[in-house]
Amino acid sequence: MMRRIFADLVARHVGEKEGLLFDTMESETSPDGRRSIQLTNPSKYQSWLLNTIYVRNATRIAHQVLSPKSFLTFDFVLLKPAGVGAGTPWHQDEAYLDPKYDHSTLTFWMPLQDVGPSDGCMAYLPGSHLRGVFEHRSVHGDPRAHAYECATTIAQEESVVCPLPGGGCAIHGQRTMHSSSNNTSSVDRYAYILTFGISPTLSKHPRKAAWQEQRRSKAGVFHRLLRKVRRIGFLARSMYLVNFKRRLDGISGITPKKEHIESPRNL
Ligand SMILES: O=C(O)CCC(=O)C(=O)O
């Protein structure tokens, strides 16, 4: 049911104008026609997604592993279309976060069909969560692209590929190095992803993230604005805002535009 609903949202370009639907790998210098479609906060349009056993279980686990104060900061869908789905390059989620703050996040990754190496399954680098934040750079060397990639080559033999059945789940922290493979199969790959976090605190040891500065200086005003909009639903600098707004709206009540609301039963 989730697959059908997400396919429908993407087909109707829901969230595109708001900058919530976009291709994470799109860049001026993209070498191939591969695609990686992200819809940020689908629960804004289908609030029942927040009342699933998935969210309930993930919340319980986040409370145990991260902190009882942790909360769902955002959800997103990543679609890697059949045959042309672009794998996500190696990265740590913290590469996207404000380096002046200390962050603590936990991400739940649930594929909506069986996944293996040829359908865009995830791979992880064991122990990487203890190795600090690696140097990153914009994918394809284009600061206008959304995705960052780790600037260090990750040896395949050191990583662990993680095939999963549909409805299975893998969990990673903000410093766990991870990637996914291209989807060369004939089935669209959907993953429904939840990120939990606690409010970031100003760091006593602020980091530098040259890749973020480069993006700020090289990307044009339009792209910077668009990225800001995305970040409202995206990573943790905006955690306070998202959480605050969710509390105001009553978590499932972020008001979706009427034309976007569909009852799951009608799909
Ligand atoms: O689904 C993917 O290909 C990558 C997901 C990812 O990077 C994440 O969940 O942090």
The ligand as an SDF file (V2000), in Angstrom:
LIG
                    3D

 10  9  0  0  0  0  0  0  0  0999 V2000
   18.1780    4.8950    0.2670 O   0  0  0  0  0  0  0  0  0  0  0  0
   19.3270    5.2060   -0.0530 C   0  0  0  0  0  0  0  0  0  0  0  0
   19.7900    4.8820   -1.1300 O   0  0  0  0  0  0  0  0  0  0  0  0
   20.2030    6.0110    0.8680 C   0  0  0  0  0  0  0  0  0  0  0  0
   19.5340    6.3680    2.1540 C   0  0  0  0  0  0  0  0  0  0  0  0
   20.3680    7.1970    3.0450 C   0  0  0  0  0  0  0  0  0  0  0  0
   21.4100    7.7020    2.7000 O   0  0  0  0  0  0  0  0  0  0  0  0
   19.8730    7.4340    4.3930 C   0  0  0  0  0  0  0  0  0  0  0  0
   18.8310    6.8790    4.7660 O   0  0  0  0  0  0  0  0  0  0  0  0
   20.5430    8.1740    5.1510 O   0  0  0  0  0  0  0  0  0  0  0  0
  1  2  2  0
  2  3  1  0
  2  4  1  0
  4  5  1  0
  5  6  1  0
  6  7  2  0
  6  8  1  0
  8  9  2  0
  8 10  1  0
M  END
$$$$
